Amino acid sequence: MYDTIASPINYGGIHLKNRMIFAPTTLGLKGDEYFKKIQQIASGGCAMIIIGDVPVTKHGFGPSLFSKKGFDYYKNLTDIIHKEGCFVCAQLHQSDSNVKAMLKYVPGVLTKKISQEQLRPLLNQEVSPYISNLSIKKIHSILSSFGTAAVLAKKAGFDMVQIHGDRMCGSFASSIFNHRTDEYGGCLENRIRFSVEAVRSVRAALPDIPIDFKLVVRQEDPHYGNAGVLPDELSVFVPQLEKAGVTSFHVTLANHSSLTDTIPPASHPVFGSEGCFLQYCDMVRQYTKLPICGVGGLTSPDFIEQQLASGRISCAAMSRQLIADSAWPNKVIQNHPEQVKRCVRCNKKCLGGMMQHQGVHCIYDRKITQ
């Protein structure tokens, strides 16, 4: 019944047992609770888990591959996932947050004069001056770190790396944020240079590792997303990434706007429907034959099977649905879709939990709803 979902695929050089991937997600869980949740998702039958926001430098946000403690953390994580017969991908991430600028908002956050909802647009306002004024020396140092981090990720047990095409890559690519006048700014070819060279850095360090690229698209009329590239810029960007060494694409809406746009509830005025971001996969497909992973409110087995069987996407990525029911892949592949606890995209305990610093949970979670 769900033959395509259950079918194996060569996804950019990695042989997945089925077409389901856990999308990179900041869970906000600590210690054993985090490892338990990841183990639960891996045992639920998905083919690969993408671990989000793995820093490419020594002093990034989150555990660092460059320290013994951080490296051991990731090694433990990959071991847990592999024991469940699941692959694991490291999303190599470089923040575009200006730490010095962030400090001025700390008093307001601590005194609760600035809410988490108010903080996000304030931090986004700091992106453009930070990106536009970053020194060439610092840029080259960060780019070199992509390759070094990839080598460490492989040693830690990761099977694939994904370049986080939002954040610093996406901000450099965006004409909204990037106001540089040197070789990393101005025309499209210069704005995408940072992303292309990040890929080249990984490919030079690891000639054979599969490289996924989180490709983010922003749109106008109506305007959504501020980082990333416009649809008519994909014809240049996609071939350049492929030439640099990308082996697959993970396509979604650009970030740096409201979180409810990139993690849209079912009530969202534009992105409320199932597969809300697959339109961007269609745009990317015009310029590449490489595998494309789609994402965006995916919950329905029938809908996902149709998208995969038609060739619209090669793999389907989920986050909230696998948080609601980690066994979605096993239940569907075993032809028991009626047993699935379907995500209703209410955002109450997942996005809501993250914003309230309680960690990502679900309304189906007993200890949360009781």
C-alpha positions in Angstrom: 0.0 0.0 0.0 2.9 2.3 0.8 5.4 0.7 -1.4 7.3 3.9 -2.3 7.6 5.1 1.4 9.0 1.6 2.2 11.4 1.4 -0.7 15.1 2.0 -0.3 16.9 4.8 -2.1 20.4 6.0 -2.8 20.1 9.5 -1.3 23.1 11.4 -2.6 25.5 8.6 -1.9 23.9 7.1 1.2 21.7 4.0 0.9 18.6 4.6 3.0 16.3 1.7 3.9 13.1 3.9 3.3 12.2 7.4 2.3 11.5 8.9 5.8 14.0 11.4 7.4 13.8 13.2 10.7 14.3 16.8 9.9 16.9 18.9 11.9 15.2 20.1 15.0 16.2 22.0 18.1 14.6 19.9 20.8 15.7 21.9 23.8 16.0 18.8 25.9 18.9 18.1 28.3 21.0 15.0 28.9 19.3 11.6 29.1 15.9 13.0 28.1 17.4 14.2 24.8 19.2 10.9 24.1 16.0 9.0 25.0 14.0 11.0 22.5 16.5 10.5 19.7 16.7 6.8 20.4 12.9 6.6 20.3 12.8 8.4 16.9 15.5 6.1 15.5 13.7 3.0 16.7 10.5 4.2 15.1 11.7 3.2 11.7 12.9 6.4 10.0 15.9 5.9 7.7 18.0 8.8 8.8 18.1 11.5 11.6 19.6 14.9 10.9 21.1 16.4 14.0 20.6 20.1 13.8 23.0 22.9 14.5 26.3 21.2 14.9 28.8 24.1 15.2 31.6 24.4 12.6 33.8 26.4 15.0 35.1 25.8 18.4 32.9 28.4 20.1 29.5 28.0 18.4 26.2 27.5 20.2 25.7 23.9 21.4 28.2 21.0 21.9 31.4 21.4 20.0 33.1 18.7 17.9 36.4 20.4 18.7 36.3 19.6 22.4 36.6 16.2 24.0 33.3 16.6 25.8 31.5 17.7 22.7 33.1 15.0 20.5 32.1 12.3 23.0 28.6 13.7 23.1 28.2 13.3 19.3 29.9 9.9 19.4 27.4 8.7 22.0 24.6 10.1 19.9 25.6 8.4 16.6 26.1 5.1 18.5 22.6 5.3 19.9 21.1 6.0 16.4 23.2 3.3 14.6 22.1 0.6 17.1 18.6 1.2 15.8 19.5 0.6 12.2 19.3 4.3 11.4 21.7 6.6 9.6 22.7 9.9 11.0 23.6 13.2 9.4 25.4 16.2 11.0 23.9 19.6 10.0 27.0 21.8 10.0 25.9 25.2 11.2 27.5 28.6 11.5 25.4 31.2 13.4 24.9 34.7 11.9 24.1 36.1 15.4 26.2 39.0 16.5 27.0 38.0 20.1 28.1 41.5 21.1 24.9 42.9 19.8 22.9 40.2 21.6 24.3 41.2 25.0 22.5 44.5 25.0 19.1 42.7 25.0 20.1 40.4 28.0 18.9 42.8 30.7 15.5 43.1 29.0 15.1 39.4 28.6 16.1 38.7 32.3 13.7 41.3 33.6 11.0 40.0 31.1 10.6 43.4 29.5 11.5 41.7 26.3 9.6 38.5 25.5 11.0 35.7 23.3 8.5 36.8 20.6 9.9 40.3 20.7 13.6 39.1 20.9 13.6 37.3 17.6 12.9 40.4 15.3 15.4 42.4 17.4 18.1 39.8 16.8 17.2 39.6 13.1 17.8 43.3 12.8 21.4 42.7 13.8 22.1 40.2 11.1 22.6 42.6 8.2 25.3 44.8 9.8 27.1 41.7 11.2 27.2 39.9 7.8 28.0 43.1 5.9 30.9 44.0 8.1 32.5 40.6 8.7 36.2 40.7 7.9 37.6 38.7 5.0 40.0 37.0 7.4 37.1 35.9 9.6 35.2 34.7 6.6 38.1 32.5 5.4 38.6 31.2 8.9 34.9 30.1 9.2 35.0 28.6 5.7 38.0 26.5 6.6 36.3 25.3 9.7 33.5 23.7 7.6 36.0 21.2 6.3 37.6 20.6 9.7 34.2 20.1 11.4 33.2 17.7 8.6 36.3 15.5 9.3 35.5 15.5 13.0 31.8 14.7 12.3 32.9 11.7 10.3 35.2 10.5 13.1 32.3 10.9 15.5 30.3 8.5 13.4 28.1 10.7 11.2 27.3 9.1 7.9 26.5 12.3 6.0 26.9 16.1 6.5 24.4 18.7 5.7 25.4 22.3 5.1 23.0 24.6 6.9 22.0 26.8 4.0 20.1 29.2 6.2 21.9 31.2 9.0 25.2 32.5 7.8 25.1 30.8 4.4 21.5 32.1 3.8 22.3 35.6 5.1 25.3 35.9 2.8 23.1 34.8 -0.1 20.3 37.3 0.7 20.2 40.7 -0.9 18.1 41.8 2.1 20.9 41.1 4.6 24.1 41.2 2.5 25.2 44.8 1.7 28.9 44.0 1.1 30.8 45.6 -1.8 33.6 43.0 -2.0 33.7 39.5 -3.6 31.2 38.2 -1.0 28.5 40.8 -1.8 26.6 42.7 -4.5 25.7 40.5 -7.5 24.2 37.0 -7.0 27.4 35.2 -7.9 29.2 37.0 -5.1 26.4 36.6 -2.5 26.3 32.8 -3.0 30.1 32.5 -2.9 30.1 31.8 0.9 27.7 28.8 0.5 29.6 27.5 -2.5 33.0 27.8 -0.7 31.6 26.1 2.4 30.6 23.1 0.3 34.1 23.1 -1.4 35.7 23.2 2.0 33.9 20.0 3.0 34.5 18.3 -0.3 38.2 19.1 -0.2 38.6 17.7 3.3 36.4 14.6 2.5 36.3 13.7 -1.2 33.8 10.9 -0.7 31.4 12.0 2.0 27.7 12.6 0.9 26.9 16.3 1.3 23.3 17.4 1.7 22.5 21.1 1.4 19.6 22.7 3.2 18.5 25.1 0.4 16.2 27.9 1.6 14.0 29.9 -0.7 12.4 33.2 0.2 9.4 34.5 -1.7 7.6 37.7 -2.4 3.9 38.5 -3.0 3.4 37.8 -0.2 6.8 38.2 1.4 8.0 35.3 3.5 11.6 34.7 4.7 14.5 37.1 4.6 17.6 34.9 4.2 18.2 32.6 1.2 17.5 33.3 -2.4 14.6 34.2 -4.6 13.1 31.6 -7.0 14.6 33.3 -10.1 18.1 33.0 -8.5 17.9 29.2 -8.2 19.0 28.7 -11.8 22.4 30.1 -10.8 22.6 28.8 -7.2 21.7 25.2 -7.7 24.2 24.3 -10.4 27.0 26.1 -8.5 26.2 24.0 -5.4 26.1 20.8 -7.4 29.4 21.7 -9.1 31.0 22.4 -5.7 30.1 18.9 -4.4 26.6 18.8 -3.1 25.0 15.3 -3.6 21.4 16.0 -2.5 19.1 18.9 -1.5 16.9 19.5 1.5 14.5 22.3 0.4 12.4 24.6 2.5 11.3 28.1 3.2 13.9 30.7 4.3 14.1 31.7 7.9 14.7 35.0 9.7 11.0 35.9 10.1 8.3 34.6 12.4 8.9 31.0 13.6 5.3 30.3 12.8 6.2 30.8 9.2 8.9 28.2 9.1 7.1 26.0 11.6 3.6 26.8 10.5 0.5 25.7 12.4 -2.5 24.3 10.5 -4.2 27.8 10.8 -1.4 29.6 8.9 -2.9 31.8 6.2 -0.4 30.7 3.5 1.3 27.5 4.8 -1.5 25.8 6.5 -1.9 22.9 4.1 -0.1 19.5 4.0 3.2 19.7 2.1 3.2 23.5 2.3 6.9 23.9 1.2 6.9 21.3 -1.6 6.4 24.1 -4.1 10.0 25.1 -3.5 11.1 21.5 -4.3 9.3 22.0 -7.7 11.4 25.1 -8.3 14.7 23.4 -7.4 13.8 20.3 -9.5 14.0 22.4 -12.7 17.8 22.8 -12.2 19.0 19.4 -10.9 18.6 15.7 -11.1 20.0 15.1 -7.7 17.7 13.7 -4.9 15.5 16.3 -3.2 14.0 15.9 0.3 10.8 17.8 0.9 9.4 19.0 4.2 6.5 21.1 5.4 3.6 19.9 7.6 3.8 16.3 6.3 1.6 13.9 8.3 -0.6 11.9 5.8 0.7 8.6 4.6 -1.5 8.7 1.5 -0.3 12.2 0.6 3.4 11.4 1.2 3.1 8.2 -0.8 1.7 10.2 -3.7 4.4 12.8 -3.6 7.1 10.2 -3.5 5.6 7.9 -6.1 5.2 10.7 -8.6 8.8 11.6 -8.3 8.0 15.1 -7.0 10.4 14.4 -4.0 12.9 11.7 -3.3 12.5 11.6 0.4 10.1 13.2 3.0 11.3 14.9 6.1 9.3 15.2 9.3 9.8 16.8 12.6 6.6 17.5 14.5 5.0 14.3 13.2 7.8 12.1 14.5 7.7 14.0 17.8 4.0 13.2 18.0 4.5 9.6 17.0 8.1 8.4 16.4 6.7 5.0 15.1 5.0 6.7 12.1 7.4 5.0 9.7 7.0 1.5 11.2 3.3 1.7 11.5 2.8 3.0 7.9 5.3 0.6 6.3 3.6 -2.3 8.1 0.3 -1.1 6.7 -1.2 0.1 10.0 -1.7 3.9 9.3 -4.8 3.8 11.5 -2.6 3.4 14.5 -0.7 6.6 13.9 -1.1 9.5 16.3 -1.4 12.3 13.7 0.2 15.6 14.4 -2.5 18.3 14.3 0.0 21.1 13.9 -1.3 23.0 16.8 2.3 24.1 17.9 1.2 24.1 21.6 3.8 21.9 23.1 6.4 21.7 20.4 7.1 25.2 19.2 5.3 26.5 22.4 7.5 24.3 24.6 10.7 25.6 22.9 9.6 29.2 23.3 8.9 28.7 27.0 12.3 26.9 27.5 10.5 23.7 28.5 11.8 21.7 25.6 9.9 20.3 22.6 7.1 18.0 23.6 3.7 17.1 22.2 0.0 17.3 23.3 0.0 13.5 23.1 2.7 13.2 25.7 0.9 12.0 28.9 3.2 13.7 31.4 2.6 17.0 29.6 -1.2 16.8 29.3 -2.1 15.4 32.7 
